[in-house]
Structure formats: C-alpha cells, structure tokens
C-alpha cells in the first residue's frame, strides 16, 4: 500500500428502481457480519446532506411510508490504487436525524431483513441432497449460491416458518456452516475456509496493534483490504504475540469505516484451522 493512497468510501441507496450514491459527504460506517444464521448489521451516518436529499431519505425509509418495497443499501470501500470492494449489503430498517450543528442521517440496516416477513413451508417425504436444498433456499432468499460443502442426502426434510430462519434449519440438518454474506448464500463445511480466500495479516500488511488470542482462535484488527471475506481464510503473522501466529477461518467480521475520520479497518474474529 502506498504511503499516500486516498480512501474511497461509497454508499448507494436503492429505493425501487432509483439509485442514489453518496461519496462526497462525511460518511461514518460501523457493522458486523456473522458466519451463522444471525443477520449482518450495519449503521451508516451521512452528514451535511442538502435538505432535499435528507428529507427524501427520511421519508422513504420511514415505517409509515406507503412504499413497502425493500429499501436496500450497498457500502463499498477501498483505496485509489486498487478501487473499491463491497463491504456490506442489506435492507434499511430504520432512519433517524441527529441533532445540530452537524445534521446527520443515521441508517440502521440488517441483511435479508425483508425476508423475515415471508412465510413458507417445505416438505420432502423422501431423500433430497443438501445441494438441492441449498439451491432452493438461495432462490427463496433471492441470493446467489456458493456451495462448497460435502454433499449428502437428507431424509424427510421439513420446514415451516420465515424464509430467513430456514438458514439455521439447513445448517443443523446438514451439519454444515450456512450464512448470508451480502447477496450470497454460503454453504460450506464447518471450520473450513471458502476456497481461494486466504488473507495474510502481519505488521507489514496492515495489522493494527497486537492480535488477541481467544478461546477458539484469534481476534485481530487490520486495515480494510479487497481480499478479506466472511468465512474466508486468515493467516496471522505476529512477532509481538507469536502464540497468535497461524491459520484461521473468519467467523465474525466487524468493520469501522470513515471517509474523513480515523476508522478504516476490519476487526476479525477467527477460529483456528489446524
């Protein structure tokens, strides 16, 4: 990374067929992704918008609006040298206005939240493959599918309830790791990283502070990059805490990003991959 490599932070709001992108205003973002059935969450602050834009966002994301279609948000970040990568994608669930003097709009977002209200029933009287169940779930969630689990046959698969909750049912029935990352449903073997996703983190590649050894792995902070993904591989190299050095699988990925203030990093929690 160059010594002076300007940040790029971009927030795109989609309401029906209208896309609005914000990049030149003050943007603060924080959130967490989970490699399980929990919804990925994100909080986005946009400061000093013009009155028309501010009122548009507050009106369209209000729970009282007659427009009940999903309001989606996409967060991208990166640096001028290599461009941006998608950090987060989800549905806006609420918005509020901050107090003066810096007037900001805060958006609270959850991944797949619109699917919580969709109820379905699935029943398979005979055997069906884990891949087929995963493919059907991805269609129900309106996501693409990354399937990297060992396929197996499931007997008498039955589910009834919200579409989003079926993630946990499939994970339990198949004994696999299932989660949504932005617009992708990931199904993979437990404690195995997604293929071709290894990120090497050391003092030379953007590590911030000293990695912390946890009960099942490591917690480490490092600068935003284009390679790190939830469920991906992580190789930590630490001279100050050699016990943390090793290979891991990311099961929780926090992020704090600002285009004008200090934060611009991931906080990864990962399980040891021996």
Secondary structure as GFF3:
##gff-version 3
##sequence-region A 1 274
A	DSSP	beta_strand	7	15	.	.	.	ID=ss1
A	DSSP	beta_strand	18	22	.	.	.	ID=ss2
A	DSSP	beta_strand	26	34	.	.	.	ID=ss3
A	DSSP	beta_strand	41	47	.	.	.	ID=ss4
A	DSSP	alpha_helix	51	60	.	.	.	ID=ss5
A	DSSP	beta_strand	71	79	.	.	.	ID=ss6
A	DSSP	beta_strand	83	97	.	.	.	ID=ss7
A	DSSP	beta_strand	104	110	.	.	.	ID=ss8
A	DSSP	three_ten_helix	113	117	.	.	.	ID=ss9
A	DSSP	beta_strand	119	123	.	.	.	ID=ss10
A	DSSP	beta_strand	127	129	.	.	.	ID=ss11
A	DSSP	alpha_helix	130	141	.	.	.	ID=ss12
A	DSSP	beta_strand	144	148	.	.	.	ID=ss13
A	DSSP	beta_strand	153	155	.	.	.	ID=ss14
A	DSSP	beta_strand	158	162	.	.	.	ID=ss15
A	DSSP	alpha_helix	166	174	.	.	.	ID=ss16
A	DSSP	beta_strand	177	181	.	.	.	ID=ss17
A	DSSP	beta_strand	184	188	.	.	.	ID=ss18
A	DSSP	beta_strand	199	201	.	.	.	ID=ss19
A	DSSP	three_ten_helix	203	205	.	.	.	ID=ss20
A	DSSP	beta_strand	207	213	.	.	.	ID=ss21
A	DSSP	beta_strand	217	223	.	.	.	ID=ss22
A	DSSP	beta_strand	233	236	.	.	.	ID=ss23
A	DSSP	three_ten_helix	242	244	.	.	.	ID=ss24
A	DSSP	beta_strand	246	258	.	.	.	ID=ss25
A	DSSP	beta_strand	264	272	.	.	.	ID=ss26
###
